[in-house]
Every structure is written in structure tokens, then in C-alpha cells.
Amino acid sequence: MPAEIAVDDDRRPPGRGSWGFQVQEAHWQQRLEAVASFRAKQDRWPRSAPPAPFEERQLGQWLGTQRRDLRTRALLDHRKRQLDRLLPGWRPL
């Protein structure tokens, strides 16, 4: 591999396969799992406004963002499938 395109721990490749995208995707997965866990334990959707605790509001706001992205067609297909699989009924009516 030529030196000018070699990738080591200090340099990250640009684009979709970059470390930044992987970190972003991992964070999205963590939020999905946290909402699924909350739903399973509480038997309700997380609230996004006070008086809900801060941690619950974060989950509620994340879910609201996914719903908005679905409405605006900004939600990636693989994410929509994961939401449908792990959170049945997550879509607004």
C-alpha cells in the first residue's frame, strides 16, 4: 500500500468507512438497545420532557429524532429495519 494512503492508528480514512462513522453507528446501536431495555422494563415509551428524569428524556428525545427522520425520509433503511425488529410499535400513527 503506498505511504500516502496508508492508514495507521493516528490517521483515519475519510468517508463512510471512517472511524467517525463507526463510532456514530455504535452510539446509535447503544441508544437503540437502551430504548429497547427501557421499553421492556417500564412497559411504556420513554418521555422526552420534564418531569421525566434526564436519562429517560435522552432516550425519549432520541426516539423522537428517529420518528422525525422517518417522516422526513432521512432514516437509513437498515436503521428502520432494526427499529421495527427491536421496538415494535415505535412508529407514530
NORNORHU-V424529 format. One record per residue. RES is the residue in one letter. SS is DSSP state (a for helix, b for strand, c for the rest). Layout:
BEGIN
RES/SS
RES/SS
END
This chain:
BEGIN
M/c
P/c
A/a
E/a
I/a
A/c
V/c
D/c
D/c
D/c
R/c
R/c
P/c
P/c
G/c
R/c
G/c
S/c
W/a
G/a
F/a
Q/a
V/a
Q/a
E/a
A/a
H/a
W/a
Q/a
Q/a
R/a
L/a
E/a
A/a
V/a
A/a
S/a
F/a
R/a
A/a
K/a
Q/a
D/c
R/c
W/c
P/c
R/c
S/c
A/c
P/c
P/c
A/c
P/c
F/a
E/a
E/a
R/a
Q/a
L/a
G/a
Q/a
W/a
L/a
G/a
T/a
Q/a
R/a
R/a
D/a
L/a
R/a
T/c
R/c
A/c
L/c
L/c
D/a
H/a
R/a
K/a
R/a
Q/a
L/a
D/a
R/a
L/a
L/c
P/c
G/c
W/c
R/c
P/c
L/c
END
